[in-house]
Amino acid sequence: METRNYYVEGNTIRAAAPQRVPRRDPRVIERERKQKNRRNAVRRNRERELAMNFGFVAFLTVCVILCAASCVFLVKAQSNATLNLKNIAALESEVTTLRTKNDEMEKYLNTSVDLNKIKEIAMDKLGMKYASEDQIVYYHVDKNNYMDQYGDIPVK
């Protein structure tokens, strides 16, 4: 709604010429708006500071302590995992070395045993001889790599 101003000159009433309001610089307006926002932010921060009572501070302190403890626990668990991996690698290396030595010893024993000499000592000194056909008993094992013996072998 527009208001009109009138003035009296003599016996006539005339409309007053509208007064021009000078335009303000937009930079000044923007600066004033930012200052007002800052003042409001400061006021809100002061209100928040007053709202932080002892219980809220205690709650935040407990939260920080829990976060720090969980971080320490995580770092400790990670270092334990790394240490275990190093131990596993060392043990695997040791197993490989022992297997290699075991294979070498087995080859040495297999090559150092003279089977002909053992046969000669068994037959000459101990009086052993090859088994005859009636002394050999054959067993059939179905789809197993082994057979359990629960009793004595029957004599023919």
PEHUNOR-V618484 format. One record per residue. N is the residue number from 1. BURIAL is + if it has 16 or more other ideal C-beta (glycine too) atoms within 10 Angstrom, else -. D_FIRST is the distance of its C-alpha to the first C-alpha in Angstrom with 2 decimals. Layout:
n:burial:d_first
N:BURIAL:D_FIRST
N:BURIAL:D_FIRST
This chain:
n:burial:d_first
1:-:0.00
2:-:3.75
3:-:6.61
4:-:9.86
5:-:13.21
6:-:16.25
7:-:19.88
8:-:22.97
9:-:26.02
10:-:28.85
11:-:28.00
12:-:25.00
13:-:21.40
14:-:20.03
15:-:16.74
16:-:17.12
17:-:17.50
18:-:15.03
19:-:17.03
20:-:17.85
21:-:17.95
22:-:21.26
23:-:21.45
24:-:23.46
25:-:26.57
26:-:26.30
27:-:29.71
28:-:28.62
29:-:25.63
30:-:28.14
31:-:30.67
32:-:28.32
33:-:27.35
34:-:31.10
35:-:31.92
36:-:29.41
37:-:30.93
38:-:34.38
39:-:33.62
40:-:32.35
41:-:35.51
42:-:37.72
43:-:36.18
44:-:36.72
45:-:40.28
46:-:41.05
47:-:39.92
48:-:42.14
49:-:45.04
50:-:44.79
51:-:44.73
52:-:48.07
53:-:50.54
54:-:54.32
55:-:54.41
56:-:52.06
57:-:54.05
58:-:57.28
59:-:55.98
60:-:55.06
61:-:58.47
62:-:60.28
63:-:58.36
64:-:59.35
65:-:62.95
66:-:63.10
67:-:61.76
68:-:64.31
69:-:67.11
70:-:66.29
71:-:66.31
72:-:69.70
73:-:71.02
74:-:69.91
75:-:71.56
76:-:74.72
77:-:74.87
78:-:74.42
79:-:77.22
80:-:79.48
81:-:78.86
82:-:79.73
83:-:82.85
84:-:83.91
85:-:83.50
86:-:85.72
87:-:88.30
88:-:88.30
89:-:88.84
90:-:91.71
91:-:93.32
92:-:93.02
93:-:94.69
94:-:97.45
95:-:97.98
96:-:98.29
97:-:100.83
98:-:102.84
99:-:102.89
100:-:104.15
101:-:106.88
102:-:107.76
103:-:108.14
104:-:110.31
105:-:112.53
106:-:112.84
107:-:113.93
108:-:116.37
109:-:117.88
110:-:118.15
111:-:119.91
112:-:122.15
113:-:123.60
114:-:126.70
115:-:126.93
116:-:130.46
117:-:131.67
118:-:130.07
119:-:131.78
120:-:135.10
121:-:134.92
122:-:133.88
123:-:136.73
124:-:139.49
125:-:138.90
126:-:137.07
127:-:138.90
128:-:135.80
129:-:135.93
130:-:133.64
131:-:132.83
132:-:134.74
133:-:133.10
134:-:133.94
135:-:132.12
136:-:128.77
137:-:126.28
138:-:123.22
139:-:120.01
140:-:117.18
141:-:113.60
142:-:110.83
143:-:107.62
144:-:107.82
145:-:108.64
146:-:110.66
147:-:113.00
148:-:113.38
149:-:116.96
150:-:117.35
151:-:121.15
152:-:124.32
153:-:125.11
154:-:127.70
155:-:131.21
156:-:132.89
